[in-house]
């Protein structure tokens, strides 16, 4: 549930960056931004990272208002973990094709038909899907999460089929895969990437595990957003072809200014793979959201508590703690 936004324009005599900073301080707000945001938004954010890291950072801040520059499920995750804070998002229409590919009612029906399956959901899903899940994972801790599931339990992995298939190969665990995918990672072209590698024979291909298997099999490094950034910074390779949303190249270039980063081409042959949902957020909308504190993310407490449980299990497993799987 959200409250809709009333348009508020930046004053004509004020720079948009200054206006955002002013209102942010007035509202005691913290600005969080995902790596897939426009570079200007990345640079003005108080914290930059993936969705879970940002939600956890928000927990540690003293801010009354959390402005999440990302997509809807990320703001929902922040609200689940920060129920007493006001959580706002610059554009309500900033959705997610991957989260949309697994509607909660469809997952609920599947669970009713397959009560013997445990549901492991990638964090890129709605609060409703989280509430139906047994445990959540991220691309960085997914192997550890899968390893913590009792061997005698059947697993349904949602919503990303490509990440699920990659995890099956890495862990040897058989899983039923929900047939969802991310539009950004789905349209990289194996043929175009191989042609690009011929032009840059010394370049490493690095890819997010949301990419299709046809892409991952050629990759020199597969990893989460954070893992890709770390690899780009430490590798001796001076040229890297990057198969994920191009917003990450801004941080890669800042971390390794002497290296060359090349966006992996799509099936259209262009290096133009941006997330249309992420890019709905703009500086002007950030200002508007801070002024009006809208659109604000709200949810029923019963839903929030149920969605928080699998997130808490994930954090326990990641910390090396034992998990009680008996809680419904």
C-alpha positions as CSV (number, residue, x, y, z in Angstrom):
1,X,0.0,0.0,0.0
2,X,1.3,3.5,-0.8
3,X,0.2,7.1,-0.4
4,X,0.2,9.0,-3.7
5,X,2.5,11.9,-4.4
6,X,1.6,15.6,-5.0
7,X,3.8,17.4,-7.5
8,X,6.3,19.8,-5.9
9,X,8.8,21.6,-8.2
10,X,12.3,22.6,-7.3
11,X,12.4,26.4,-6.7
12,X,13.6,28.2,-9.8
13,X,16.3,30.0,-7.9
14,X,17.8,26.9,-6.3
15,X,20.1,24.2,-7.7
16,X,18.4,20.8,-7.5
17,X,21.3,19.2,-5.6
18,X,21.2,22.0,-3.0
19,X,17.4,21.7,-2.8
20,X,17.6,18.0,-2.1
21,X,20.2,18.5,0.6
22,X,18.2,21.2,2.2
23,X,15.0,19.3,2.4
24,X,16.8,16.1,3.4
25,X,18.2,17.8,6.4
26,X,14.9,19.4,7.3
27,X,13.1,16.0,7.3
28,X,16.0,14.1,8.9
29,X,16.1,11.8,6.0
30,X,18.6,9.4,4.6
31,X,18.9,8.7,0.9
32,X,19.7,5.2,-0.2
33,X,20.5,4.3,-3.8
34,X,21.1,1.1,-5.7
35,X,24.0,0.7,-8.1
36,X,21.6,0.7,-11.1
37,X,20.5,4.3,-10.5
38,X,21.6,7.2,-12.7
39,X,25.2,8.3,-11.8
40,X,24.0,11.6,-10.4
41,X,21.7,9.8,-8.0
42,X,24.5,7.4,-7.0
43,X,26.7,10.4,-6.2
44,X,24.2,12.3,-4.0
45,X,23.1,9.2,-2.0
46,X,24.2,8.9,1.6
47,X,24.6,5.1,1.1
48,X,25.0,3.1,-2.1
49,X,24.6,-0.7,-2.3
50,X,22.3,-3.6,-3.0
51,X,18.8,-3.7,-1.6
52,X,19.5,-5.7,1.5
53,X,22.7,-3.9,2.5
54,X,20.8,-0.6,2.1
55,X,17.9,-1.7,4.2
56,X,20.3,-2.8,6.9
57,X,22.2,0.5,6.8
58,X,18.9,2.3,7.2
59,X,18.3,0.3,10.4
60,X,21.6,1.7,11.8
61,X,20.9,5.3,10.9
62,X,19.1,7.8,13.1
63,X,16.9,9.1,10.2
64,X,13.2,9.5,10.5
65,X,12.7,9.2,6.8
66,X,14.2,6.6,4.4
67,X,14.2,7.6,0.8
68,X,15.0,4.5,-1.3
69,X,16.2,5.2,-4.9
70,X,15.6,1.8,-6.3
71,X,12.5,-0.2,-7.2
72,X,9.3,-1.0,-5.3
73,X,10.4,-4.4,-3.7
74,X,13.6,-2.7,-2.3
75,X,11.5,0.0,-0.6
76,X,9.2,-2.7,0.8
77,X,12.2,-4.6,2.2
78,X,13.4,-1.4,3.9
79,X,9.9,-1.0,5.4
80,X,9.8,-4.6,6.6
81,X,13.1,-4.1,8.5
82,X,12.3,-0.5,9.6
83,X,8.6,-0.5,10.5
84,X,8.7,2.7,12.6
85,X,10.3,4.8,9.9
86,X,8.7,6.6,7.0
87,X,9.9,4.9,3.8
88,X,9.4,6.7,0.5
89,X,10.3,6.0,-3.1
90,X,10.7,8.7,-5.8
91,X,8.5,7.0,-8.4
92,X,5.7,4.5,-7.5
93,X,5.9,3.0,-11.0
94,X,9.5,1.8,-10.4
95,X,8.6,-1.8,-10.4
96,X,10.6,-4.9,-11.2
97,X,10.0,-7.4,-14.0
98,X,11.5,-10.2,-11.9
99,X,9.4,-9.5,-8.9
100,X,6.3,-9.2,-11.2
101,X,7.0,-12.6,-12.7
102,X,6.0,-14.3,-9.4
103,X,2.6,-13.0,-8.2
104,X,1.9,-13.9,-4.6
105,X,-1.5,-15.6,-5.4
106,X,0.2,-17.9,-7.9
107,X,2.9,-18.9,-5.4
108,X,0.2,-19.5,-2.8
109,X,-1.6,-21.8,-5.1
110,X,1.6,-23.7,-5.9
111,X,2.3,-24.1,-2.2
112,X,-1.2,-25.5,-1.6
113,X,-0.5,-28.1,-4.3
114,X,3.0,-28.9,-3.2
115,X,3.1,-28.7,0.7
116,X,6.2,-30.8,0.8
117,X,8.3,-28.0,-0.8
118,X,10.3,-25.4,1.1
119,X,10.2,-22.0,-0.7
120,X,13.5,-20.2,-1.1
121,X,13.0,-16.8,-2.6
122,X,15.5,-14.4,-4.1
123,X,15.2,-11.1,-2.3
124,X,14.0,-9.6,-5.7
125,X,10.4,-10.4,-4.9
126,X,7.3,-8.6,-3.4
127,X,6.5,-8.5,0.3
128,X,3.6,-10.9,-0.5
129,X,6.0,-13.5,-1.9
130,X,8.4,-13.0,1.0
131,X,5.5,-13.7,3.4
132,X,4.9,-17.1,1.6
133,X,8.6,-18.0,1.7
134,X,10.5,-20.1,4.2
135,X,13.8,-18.2,3.7
136,X,15.1,-15.4,1.5
137,X,18.5,-15.2,-0.2
138,X,20.6,-12.7,-2.1
139,X,22.9,-13.5,-5.0
140,X,25.9,-13.3,-2.6
141,X,24.7,-15.6,0.2
142,X,22.4,-18.0,-1.9
143,X,24.8,-20.9,-1.8
144,X,25.0,-20.7,1.9
145,X,21.3,-20.5,2.3
146,X,20.7,-23.5,0.0
147,X,23.3,-25.5,2.0
148,X,21.4,-24.8,5.2
149,X,18.2,-26.4,3.9
150,X,17.8,-30.0,5.3
151,X,18.7,-32.5,2.6
152,X,15.4,-34.4,2.8
153,X,13.5,-31.2,1.9
154,X,12.3,-30.5,-1.6
155,X,13.0,-26.9,-2.7
156,X,11.1,-24.5,-4.9
157,X,13.4,-21.6,-5.8
158,X,11.7,-18.3,-6.8
159,X,11.5,-16.1,-8.8
160,X,14.7,-16.2,-10.9
161,X,15.2,-19.3,-13.0
162,X,18.7,-18.4,-14.1
163,X,20.0,-17.7,-10.6
164,X,18.3,-21.0,-9.5
165,X,19.9,-23.0,-12.3
166,X,23.3,-21.5,-11.5
167,X,22.8,-22.5,-7.8
168,X,21.9,-26.0,-8.8
169,X,25.2,-26.3,-10.6
170,X,27.1,-24.8,-7.8
171,X,25.5,-26.7,-4.9
172,X,24.5,-30.0,-6.7
173,X,21.0,-29.6,-5.1
174,X,18.0,-30.4,-7.2
175,X,15.4,-27.7,-7.1
176,X,12.1,-26.8,-8.8
177,X,12.6,-23.5,-10.5
178,X,10.0,-20.7,-10.9
179,X,10.2,-19.5,-14.5
180,X,10.8,-15.9,-13.8
181,X,13.6,-13.7,-15.1
182,X,15.0,-10.1,-15.2
183,X,14.5,-8.2,-18.4
184,X,17.9,-6.5,-18.0
185,X,19.8,-9.8,-17.7
186,X,17.7,-11.8,-20.0
187,X,18.5,-9.9,-23.2
188,X,22.3,-10.2,-23.3
189,X,23.4,-11.9,-26.5
190,X,25.8,-14.8,-26.5
191,X,26.6,-14.3,-30.2
192,X,27.3,-10.5,-29.7
193,X,29.4,-11.1,-26.6
194,X,31.5,-13.7,-28.3
195,X,32.0,-11.3,-31.2
196,X,33.0,-8.6,-28.7
197,X,35.5,-10.9,-27.0
198,X,37.1,-11.5,-30.4
199,X,37.7,-7.8,-30.7
200,X,39.0,-7.7,-27.1
201,X,40.8,-11.1,-26.6
202,X,42.4,-10.0,-23.3
203,X,39.2,-8.9,-21.7
204,X,37.5,-10.7,-18.9
205,X,33.7,-11.3,-19.1
206,X,32.1,-10.7,-15.7
207,X,28.4,-11.5,-15.2
208,X,25.6,-11.5,-12.7
209,X,24.0,-14.9,-12.1
210,X,20.7,-13.5,-13.2
211,X,22.1,-13.9,-16.7
212,X,21.1,-16.9,-18.8
213,X,23.3,-20.0,-18.7
214,X,24.4,-19.3,-22.3
215,X,26.1,-16.2,-21.0
216,X,27.4,-17.5,-17.7
217,X,29.3,-20.4,-19.3
218,X,31.6,-17.9,-21.0
219,X,32.2,-15.7,-17.9
220,X,35.5,-15.4,-16.2
221,X,33.8,-14.3,-13.0
222,X,30.2,-14.8,-12.0
223,X,29.0,-13.0,-8.9
224,X,26.6,-10.6,-7.1
225,X,26.7,-6.9,-7.7
226,X,29.2,-6.4,-4.8
227,X,31.3,-9.3,-6.1
228,X,31.5,-7.9,-9.6
229,X,32.6,-4.5,-8.1
230,X,35.3,-6.2,-6.0
231,X,36.6,-8.3,-8.9
232,X,36.8,-5.3,-11.1
233,X,38.9,-3.5,-8.5
234,X,41.4,-6.2,-7.8
235,X,41.9,-8.1,-11.1
236,X,45.0,-7.5,-13.1
237,X,43.0,-7.6,-16.3
238,X,42.8,-4.2,-17.7
239,X,39.7,-4.7,-19.9
240,X,36.4,-6.1,-18.6
241,X,33.1,-6.8,-20.4
242,X,30.3,-6.4,-17.9
243,X,27.1,-8.3,-18.2
244,X,24.7,-6.6,-15.8
245,X,22.9,-3.2,-15.6
246,X,25.2,-0.5,-16.9
247,X,24.7,1.7,-13.9
248,X,27.4,-0.3,-12.1
249,X,30.0,0.9,-14.6
250,X,30.0,4.3,-12.8
251,X,31.3,2.8,-9.6
252,X,33.6,0.4,-11.4
253,X,35.2,3.3,-13.2
254,X,35.6,5.2,-9.9
255,X,37.2,2.2,-8.2
256,X,39.6,1.5,-11.1
257,X,39.9,4.6,-13.3
258,X,42.8,3.2,-15.3
259,X,40.8,0.1,-16.5
260,X,38.4,-0.1,-19.5
261,X,34.9,-1.3,-18.8
262,X,32.7,-2.4,-21.7
263,X,29.0,-2.9,-21.4
264,X,28.0,-6.3,-22.7
265,X,25.9,-6.1,-25.9
266,X,22.2,-7.1,-26.1
267,X,20.5,-9.1,-28.8
268,X,20.0,-5.9,-30.7
269,X,23.8,-5.5,-30.8
270,X,23.9,-2.3,-28.7
271,X,25.5,-1.6,-25.4
272,X,22.3,-0.1,-24.1
273,X,21.0,-2.3,-21.4
274,X,19.5,-0.2,-18.7
275,X,16.7,-1.1,-16.3
276,X,13.7,1.1,-17.4
277,X,12.2,0.8,-13.9
278,X,15.3,1.9,-12.0
279,X,15.7,4.9,-14.3
280,X,12.2,6.2,-13.5
281,X,13.7,7.8,-10.5
282,X,15.0,11.3,-11.1
283,X,16.5,14.2,-9.1
284,X,13.3,16.1,-9.4
285,X,11.2,13.2,-8.1
286,X,13.7,12.8,-5.2
287,X,13.1,16.4,-4.3
288,X,9.3,16.0,-4.6
289,X,9.3,12.8,-2.4
290,X,11.3,14.5,0.3
291,X,9.0,17.6,0.4
292,X,5.7,15.6,0.4
293,X,7.0,12.4,2.1
294,X,5.1,10.6,-0.6
295,X,4.7,8.0,-2.2
296,X,5.1,6.2,1.2
297,X,5.3,2.5,1.6
298,X,2.8,1.1,4.0
299,X,1.8,-2.5,4.8
300,X,-0.3,-4.4,7.3
301,X,1.5,-5.5,10.4
302,X,0.6,-9.2,9.9
303,X,2.1,-9.1,6.4
304,X,5.2,-7.3,7.6
305,X,5.8,-9.8,10.4
306,X,5.3,-12.8,8.1
307,X,7.6,-11.3,5.5
308,X,10.2,-10.5,8.1
309,X,10.5,-14.1,9.3
310,X,12.3,-15.5,6.2
311,X,14.5,-12.4,6.1
312,X,15.5,-13.0,9.7
313,X,16.2,-16.7,8.9
314,X,18.5,-15.5,6.1
315,X,20.4,-13.2,8.4
316,X,20.8,-16.0,11.0
317,X,22.2,-18.4,8.4
318,X,24.5,-15.8,7.0
319,X,25.8,-15.2,10.6
320,X,26.4,-18.9,11.1
321,X,23.5,-19.4,13.5
322,X,21.1,-22.3,13.8
323,X,17.6,-21.8,12.3
324,X,14.3,-23.0,13.6
325,X,12.5,-24.3,10.5
326,X,9.4,-25.4,12.5
327,X,7.9,-21.9,12.7
328,X,5.2,-21.7,10.0
